[in-house]
Amino acid sequence: MAEVNAIVEKKINSIILKTETVIRWLNPDGSEASSTTAIDVEITESDVTPEVFLELESKI
Amino acid sequence: MPVTIDKFEYATNSAAQAAWAEEAISSFSQAYTGGGNLDQTYNIRMVLPASAISVSGHSIRLFLASYTNPGVVSGCSIGERSGSSEDFASAPTRVTFDGGANGCTIPNSGGKYSDWINFAIDETKDYLVHLYYTGSTGNRGVAQVTLSGTRRYYKVGSAPGDETMTQDVSSYTGDSNFNSVGAVQIKTGAAKSYSESSIKQEGDYSLKIIALQTTSLNKTVTRSVSPTINLTDQDEIKIRVRASRTGTNFKMGLHDSGGTTTESNIAISSADTWEQKTIDISAVSNANKDAIDLITITITNADAENTIYLDELMAYVTGEGTGTGGGLPILGGSIVR
């Protein structure tokens, strides 16, 4: 099962959604291992309607 | 088919350290917001005060920043400052560029790193960096800032010649400006790799890493992999390891160029005894392991000094490999959480 950590950053004229997905498991000898994938998505006014962008911005 | 990741066949310490590089600590950093063009040739010495040097080490490299024009530097050196003067306390050490050149052209964007230089730096002492700026009009770009707590000394004109390696100088003008040195990176030796020809498991050599007590905590030894290694459809990684300390004191990480980092603790059961460890990577999608560009050993416990040996790092499909067989599937008691 993966755990997903998310951070939202507000910049001038854009919003950045930072997500980090971590999968954890144990190796055959019981030692811990993990795989971490970080993805940043930047949303600007051109990606959504101005109204939606303002609504997103207001929630941060 | 098994995939060879690294067999650690490095015949010399320098080859081992070039491949498995110790972590560079940024000890001093200066962002430039101004600068200009020098009107003629200058010898310039910048003071790096002890207060700006955060760590001691055995090697350094400088980052030279420039401004709107390229900057031609024909000589560069570093040395301990003598008292509060513009003189070196002893003969300075030359700083080279591009694999041994005395000079370089600092590009007008992006700056320029020097070579790594063997130079023992002590965080309790003040140092001077000497730059000999030459070049024609339009090629004497220099980044400049007024920097509190430091000082520069300079001499205008070509008459004295290159005083990069001159210990004691005269007739330099002093002010509180600072030029060009954008960063100082230091290798501390806290976790450092070596070639090992006696204690080994396969081939002629293994890689030895000495992790010092306390200072090696969270330090890394990293190999940049080029071309990248494709572990598509490989289920497990096996590595032969030996360490002077038992327990979980370091981990190995594999970074895929797509952004995913796969890490695994390495648990040592018996001190000074070779063990083969298996890292299960079957849960990592092919897209996240098809272009491995970095392999990192990170020291996670430095309560005591640890001497670590690595040999024969390979990837296998389950069931391949030597003797100890494949890894367990990630099901049931094999824990995915």
Contacts between the chains, C-beta under 8 A, distances in Angstrom:
chain1	res1	chain2	res2	distance
A	1	B	336	5.7
A	1	B	337	6.0
A	23	B	283	5.7
A	23	B	284	7.6
A	23	B	336	7.4
A	24	B	336	7.4
A	24	B	337	5.7
A	25	B	280	6.4
A	25	B	283	5.4
A	25	B	330	5.4
A	25	B	334	7.3
A	25	B	335	6.0
A	25	B	336	5.4
A	25	B	337	7.7
A	26	B	280	8.0
A	26	B	334	6.6
A	26	B	335	4.7
A	27	B	264	6.1
A	27	B	277	7.5
A	27	B	278	6.1
A	27	B	279	5.6
A	27	B	280	5.2
A	27	B	327	7.0
A	28	B	278	5.1
A	28	B	280	6.6
A	28	B	327	4.9
A	28	B	328	5.0
A	29	B	267	6.2
A	29	B	277	6.7
A	29	B	278	7.0
A	30	B	267	7.2
A	31	B	248	6.5
A	31	B	264	6.4
A	31	B	265	4.4
A	31	B	266	6.7
A	31	B	267	4.4
A	31	B	277	7.6
A	32	B	264	7.4
A	32	B	265	5.1
A	33	B	262	7.2
A	33	B	263	6.5
A	33	B	264	3.8
A	33	B	265	7.1
A	33	B	279	6.0
A	33	B	280	6.6
A	33	B	281	8.0
A	34	B	262	7.3
A	34	B	263	5.5
A	34	B	264	7.8
A	35	B	260	6.0
A	35	B	261	7.3
A	35	B	262	4.5
A	35	B	263	7.7
A	35	B	281	8.0
A	35	B	283	6.7
A	35	B	284	4.8
A	35	B	288	6.4
A	36	B	260	6.6
A	36	B	261	5.0
A	36	B	262	7.8
A	36	B	263	7.4
A	37	B	258	7.9
A	37	B	259	6.1
A	37	B	260	4.3
A	37	B	288	6.3
A	38	B	259	5.7
A	39	B	259	7.1
